Amino acid sequence: MTQPQGALLVGSVNFDDAETTMRTASELLGGHLRRIPDGEVGKRFHWIMFQPDVLGQAEGIERVGDEPIPFGAGLDARPLRIADGADAADIRVPALGYAAAALESYAVFRRLRDEGAIAEGTRFEVALPTPVAVISSFFSGDDRAAFEPVYTAAMLRELDGILSGIPHDDLAIQWDVASEMGIIEGASGYGALMDAWWEGDVFDGLVTRLATLVDAVPADVEVGVHLCYGDAGERHFVEPTDAGNLVRYANAVAAASARAFTWLHLPVPIERDDLEYFAPLAELTPVAELYLGLVHREDGADGAARRIAAAAPYVAAFGVATECGIGRAPAGSTDGILRTHAEVAAAW
């Protein structure tokens, strides 16, 4: 059976602070990891759900509804709209919070590496959501097309802040790509949430948007793409028939990008240890590092081994990961999930 090479932590980890995340990941996974995230602690625990509170501070943006909709950690989940009479292009968006969090966590990362708790050569991983995720989740109607370029510019400013504050040879950027897969798959049951809002071919629009984000990361900084089917309540917004659309989208973005991915992560549902799911991987454009999200807390190393065996006929080399971040996994399960990564992955 193919022995996977290395492991990837997709982003969120269910610990209370960045230092615990990074120390524990290094202790349990050691040489299996090329990069370590901060676990997306604090207000980033629920991925993009803190963004409405940030954007709602901007003059010209209003919350929809009169009463807050609580969403864990004191977040307000009400959607957003452009105020009557406001021009989206004139809205001054406040700092989104990603650069500030990255710089704060990088200081911890550097201290731990100086102490020897993190191995030399390990990079600091920063995961960022695509603008499509935020626009599709919190805006509707004509506001989507109007505000998307404004939010995209704000996200690229966050990226610039990270690039300015962290040495490039220490840094790895990951783009989290979830809503895009829902749009590609035509996920039903979510209303307009998974609808495109741009003119022209929907798939081509998604390819261009992600390729632009990949190319925004300088060549001396690692860049990864995490394709995702969501994990709200540890459930997908749609169950893929096989890996075909993941491969199709990844190949198209790779072809459209001026620079190569450093790594690509593809999810594997827990139910899929059959050859049919993995067969499309035979058509995947080669990437420097491929990670398959086949580690699941519910069936541990045994389940991962079944999925590894099913993937092996179609892809020569890959590392292992969970299918999404583990920040919202049940409390107390994190150490076990990390140990499963180590059990099924060979050291680099």
C-alpha positions in Angstrom: 0.0 0.0 0.0 1.2 3.6 -0.7 2.7 5.2 2.3 1.5 8.8 2.5 4.3 11.4 2.8 3.7 14.0 5.5 0.6 15.7 6.9 -1.2 19.1 6.5 -3.2 20.9 9.2 -6.0 22.5 7.2 -6.4 25.5 9.4 -8.6 25.6 12.5 -7.7 23.5 15.5 -9.9 23.2 18.7 -7.5 24.7 21.2 -7.9 27.9 23.1 -4.9 29.8 22.0 -2.2 29.8 19.3 0.7 28.7 21.5 -1.2 25.6 22.6 -2.0 24.8 19.0 1.5 25.2 17.7 3.2 23.4 20.6 0.8 20.5 20.5 1.0 20.1 16.7 4.8 20.2 16.8 5.0 17.7 19.7 2.5 15.2 18.1 3.3 15.6 14.5 6.9 16.8 14.4 8.6 16.0 11.1 5.3 15.1 9.5 4.5 18.9 9.1 6.1 21.4 6.8 4.0 24.2 8.1 1.9 25.0 11.2 -1.1 27.3 11.6 -2.2 29.1 14.7 -5.5 27.2 14.9 -7.7 30.1 13.9 -8.3 30.9 17.5 -10.4 33.7 19.0 -13.0 35.3 16.8 -11.9 33.3 13.8 -13.1 30.1 15.5 -16.3 30.1 13.4 -14.4 30.8 10.1 -15.9 33.8 8.4 -18.8 34.4 10.9 -17.0 37.4 12.5 -16.9 39.3 9.2 -20.4 40.7 9.4 -19.5 42.4 12.8 -16.4 43.9 11.1 -18.1 45.0 7.9 -21.2 46.3 9.8 -19.0 49.0 11.3 -18.5 50.6 7.8 -20.6 53.7 6.9 -22.8 52.6 4.0 -23.3 49.0 5.2 -26.3 48.0 7.3 -27.3 44.9 9.1 -30.5 43.2 7.9 -33.0 42.9 10.7 -33.5 44.9 13.9 -32.3 42.2 16.4 -28.9 40.5 16.5 -28.8 36.8 15.6 -26.4 35.2 18.1 -23.8 32.9 16.7 -21.4 31.6 19.3 -18.6 33.7 20.9 -20.9 36.7 20.9 -21.1 37.0 17.1 -24.0 38.5 15.3 -25.0 36.4 12.3 -27.3 38.9 10.6 -26.6 39.4 6.9 -25.6 42.7 5.4 -26.8 45.2 2.8 -25.6 48.3 1.1 -27.5 51.3 2.6 -29.9 53.2 0.4 -28.1 55.9 -1.4 -24.7 54.5 -0.7 -22.2 53.8 -3.5 -20.4 50.6 -2.8 -17.2 52.0 -4.4 -17.1 54.8 -1.8 -17.4 52.5 1.2 -14.3 52.5 3.4 -14.0 49.0 4.7 -12.2 48.7 8.1 -9.3 46.2 8.6 -10.8 42.7 8.4 -8.7 41.3 11.2 -6.7 38.6 9.4 -3.4 40.5 9.2 -3.5 41.6 12.8 -4.2 38.0 13.9 -1.4 36.6 11.7 1.2 39.1 13.0 0.2 38.4 16.6 0.4 34.6 16.1 3.6 34.8 14.1 5.3 36.4 17.1 4.4 33.3 19.1 5.5 31.0 16.3 8.9 32.7 16.1 9.4 32.6 19.9 8.5 28.9 20.0 10.9 28.2 17.1 13.7 30.1 18.8 13.0 28.0 21.9 13.3 24.8 19.8 9.7 23.8 20.3 9.1 24.2 16.5 11.6 22.8 14.1 13.8 25.0 12.0 12.5 25.1 8.4 8.9 24.9 9.4 6.7 27.7 8.0 3.9 29.7 9.6 0.6 28.9 7.8 -2.1 31.6 7.4 -5.5 30.5 6.0 -7.6 33.2 4.3 -11.2 32.9 3.0 -11.9 33.8 -0.6 -14.1 36.8 -1.1 -16.7 34.6 -2.8 -17.4 33.0 0.6 -18.1 36.2 2.4 -20.0 37.9 -0.4 -22.2 34.8 -1.0 -22.8 34.2 2.7 -23.7 37.7 3.8 -24.9 39.8 0.9 -27.8 39.3 -1.6 -29.2 40.6 -4.8 -27.4 43.4 -6.7 -25.3 44.1 -3.6 -23.1 41.1 -4.3 -21.8 42.4 -7.6 -21.5 45.9 -6.3 -19.5 45.0 -3.1 -17.4 42.1 -4.3 -14.6 44.3 -5.8 -14.6 46.4 -2.6 -14.3 43.4 -0.3 -11.7 41.7 -2.6 -9.5 44.8 -2.4 -9.9 44.8 1.4 -8.8 41.1 1.5 -5.8 41.8 -0.7 -4.9 44.6 1.8 -4.9 42.0 4.5 -2.7 39.8 2.5 -0.3 42.8 1.9 -0.2 43.4 5.6 0.8 39.8 6.2 3.4 39.9 3.5 4.9 43.1 4.9 5.0 41.8 8.5 6.3 38.2 8.1 9.5 37.2 6.4 8.6 35.5 3.1 10.7 32.4 3.7 8.8 31.8 7.0 5.3 32.2 5.4 2.7 30.0 3.8 -0.7 31.3 2.6 -3.7 29.0 2.1 -6.9 30.1 0.3 -9.9 28.4 1.8 -12.3 27.5 -1.1 -15.7 26.3 0.0 -18.6 28.3 -1.4 -17.1 27.9 -4.8 -17.6 24.1 -4.6 -21.2 24.6 -3.6 -21.8 26.8 -6.7 -20.1 24.3 -9.0 -22.1 21.4 -7.6 -25.4 23.4 -7.7 -26.0 22.7 -4.0 -29.7 22.8 -3.4 -31.5 23.7 -0.2 -29.5 26.9 0.3 -31.5 29.3 -1.7 -29.4 32.0 -3.4 -26.5 31.3 -1.1 -24.9 29.0 -3.7 -25.9 31.1 -6.7 -23.4 33.0 -8.9 -23.9 36.8 -9.4 -21.6 37.6 -12.3 -22.3 37.6 -16.1 -20.8 35.0 -18.3 -19.8 31.4 -17.6 -20.1 30.6 -13.9 -17.3 28.1 -13.8 -14.9 30.4 -15.7 -15.7 33.2 -13.3 -14.8 31.0 -10.3 -11.6 29.9 -12.0 -10.5 33.5 -12.7 -11.3 34.7 -9.2 -9.3 31.9 -7.5 -6.4 32.2 -10.0 -6.2 35.9 -9.2 -5.8 35.2 -5.5 -3.2 32.5 -6.1 -1.2 35.0 -8.2 -1.5 37.7 -5.5 0.9 35.6 -3.4 4.6 36.3 -4.3 6.7 33.5 -5.7 8.9 33.4 -2.6 5.9 32.7 -0.4 4.3 29.2 -0.4 0.6 29.1 -1.5 -1.9 26.4 -0.9 -5.5 25.8 -2.1 -7.9 24.0 0.2 -11.0 22.9 -1.6 -13.9 22.2 0.7 -17.5 21.0 0.9 -18.2 22.7 4.2 -18.4 21.3 7.7 -21.3 23.1 9.4 -22.2 20.6 12.2 -19.6 18.3 10.6 -21.9 18.0 7.6 -21.3 19.0 3.9 -23.6 21.3 2.0 -23.5 18.7 -0.7 -22.1 15.2 -1.0 -19.9 14.9 -4.1 -20.5 12.0 -6.4 -16.8 11.6 -6.7 -13.6 13.8 -6.9 -14.4 14.8 -10.5 -15.4 18.4 -9.9 -12.6 18.9 -7.4 -10.1 17.8 -10.1 -11.8 19.8 -12.8 -11.7 23.0 -10.8 -8.1 22.5 -9.5 -6.8 21.7 -13.0 -8.5 24.8 -14.4 -7.2 27.1 -11.7 -3.7 25.7 -12.0 -3.8 26.3 -15.8 -5.1 29.9 -15.3 -2.5 30.8 -12.6 0.8 32.4 -13.4 2.5 30.6 -10.5 2.2 27.1 -9.3 0.5 25.9 -6.1 2.8 24.8 -3.4 0.1 22.4 -2.2 -3.4 21.4 -3.0 -5.8 19.9 -0.5 -8.8 17.8 -1.6 -11.5 16.5 0.8 -12.6 12.9 1.1 -16.0 12.2 2.8 -15.9 9.6 5.5 -18.2 7.2 3.6 -15.9 7.1 0.6 -13.4 4.3 0.6 -14.4 3.1 -2.8 -12.3 3.3 -6.0 -15.0 5.2 -7.8 -14.6 8.3 -5.6 -10.8 8.5 -6.2 -10.7 7.5 -9.9 -10.8 11.1 -11.2 -7.5 11.8 -9.4 -5.8 10.0 -12.3 -6.5 13.2 -14.3 -5.2 15.7 -11.7 -2.5 18.1 -12.9 0.7 17.3 -10.9 1.3 19.6 -7.9 4.3 19.9 -5.7 2.4 18.6 -2.7 -1.1 16.9 -2.7 -3.0 16.3 0.5 -6.1 14.1 0.7 -8.5 14.9 3.5 -9.1 11.3 4.5 -8.5 11.5 8.2 -11.7 11.4 10.2 -12.0 11.3 14.0 -14.9 8.8 13.9 -12.9 5.9 12.4 -9.3 7.0 13.0 -6.3 5.2 11.5 -8.3 2.2 10.3 -10.7 4.3 8.3 -7.8 6.4 6.9 -6.0 3.3 5.9 -9.0 2.1 3.8 -9.2 5.4 2.0 -5.4 5.5 1.5 -5.7 2.1 -0.2 -8.5 3.3 -2.4 -6.6 6.4 -3.5 -3.3 4.7 -4.2 -4.1 3.3 -7.6 -4.8 6.8 -9.0 -2.2 9.1 -7.4 1.4 8.2 -6.9 2.2 10.4 -3.9 0.2 12.4 -1.4 0.1 13.5 2.2 -2.8 13.3 4.7 -5.1 15.7 6.3 -8.7 16.1 7.6 -11.3 17.1 5.0 -11.7 20.5 6.7 -10.4 22.3 9.8 -10.9 20.6 13.1 -11.6 23.7 15.1 -15.3 22.8 15.5 -14.6 19.1 16.3 -15.9 18.0 19.8 -13.9 19.3 22.7 -11.3 16.7 23.8 -11.0 15.0 20.4 -8.2 17.2 19.0 -5.2 15.2 20.4 -6.6 12.0 19.0 -7.1 13.5 15.5 -3.5 14.8 15.5 -2.2 11.4 16.6 -4.1 9.8 13.7 -2.3 12.1 11.3 1.0 10.9 12.7 0.0 7.2 12.7 -0.8 7.1 9.0 1.8 9.6 7.6 5.5 9.0 7.1 7.9 11.7 8.1 9.3 13.9 5.3 
